Amino acid sequence: MDHFLYRDGELFAEDVAVAEIAATVGTPFYCYSAATLTRHYRLFDEALAGMDHLVCYAMKAASNLAIVKLLGDMGAGMDVVSGGEYARAKAAGVPGERIVFSGVGKTRAEMRMALEGGIRQFNVESEPEMRALSEVACAMGARAPVTVRVNPDVDARTHAKIATGKSENKFGIPISRARAVFAEAAALEGLEVVGIDVHIGSQLTDLEPFRQAYAKVAELTETLRADGHDIRRLDLGGGLGIPYTTSNEVPPLPGDYGAVIRETVGHLGCEIEIEPGRLVAGNAGILVAGVIYVKSGEGRDFLILDAAMNDLIRPAMYDAHHDIVPVREPAPGAEGARYDVVGPVCETGDTFARARDMAAVAPGDLVAFRGAGAYGAVMASEYNSRPLVPEILVQGDQFAVIRARPTLDEMLNRDSIPCWL
Ligand code: LLP
């Protein structure tokens, strides 16, 4: 459920007309609903009620400071994957003890930064990383709390580019080698092993892969405890999918996912962490674009928007589907149209949808891409020297620009010309 609904013939974000925002900030822009973000976070928090738990929002999905602060103020933890995300979490007021640090390639500088600023745990992914972290911690006179990420070799049944839990993926250590790796971790002076981490992929629309992975983690917990490790924390990753169209099947809800967690690992008495990103932010954001032209091609009409692949890369990168709806609600019975929906960038990959049946629109009209809140703005670039797309947050009847569109001068001034030219 989200808070982008038609009212009085036009699309609203909560109690603000999307067209009003467009008139103020221009297009394209991302628009988030605070009510949807907080609602989704709460669903996860409630799904784990009764268990000692922390929902660590995967900031990579949407990491604007305002979003991080909104969720952090509700008590959310943060899952960060870079020094940049760590700095954002801290700047948004999230205490170190609620920040977990994931990723296969943490640098020593990033490790130092997190140890200095405070960290709940590092989710380490390899022996070389463990050794580096131990050295960094020892040099600082600290001990780094760690979980070791295991790769359970489970098929997440999602897009190949976002599946992470198969043995051929770069993530984690093979679960078959876990006992040896945990033994080494426990012997490293700078580390304090607190638990196990797993994350099998993103946009999962079926609970079965989670069940399989978590059952393996439960078994491993018992094995490692028998080996003498104090496994007291399980980080179960993120990955629960969202509906991207109103027509296809509805993925399981956070409550169903919570039940799988309870059934598979609930008996172990561990503190549970989860790292949802997409489900918190995805349907809490839309990308609003203006129609520049409608161009007739051979056997097709191109709907040319002022948003492009640099603003929303998901269709080009993952063949992802996003519903595209007009901001002015079509009159009942109005005739639809079929478009290839494209942006102005000079490559064919800059196509949002092919042969899309949707409401007929005209130059000057506004359209909204639904489900664009996660992995939208964060993956945007300035390709073709198109200014980075701005972000807006709506709460009730108020809206604020939470990242302004850079001016062309600001863009140009980031470059510098060497004196010898
Ligand atoms: N934890 C870890 C360790 C992750 O790698 C990820 C996502 C998450 C949590 C959050 O997963 P979520 O709940 O959002 O599914 N750019 C792609 C998605 C990449 C996901 C990467 N890892 C897309 O646009 O579909």
Residues whose N, C-alpha, C, O or C-beta is under 5 A from the ligand:
A	BS01	LLP	A58 A61 S102 I162 H199 G201 S202 Q203 G237 G238 G239 L240 E275 P276 G277 R278 L279 R314 Y375
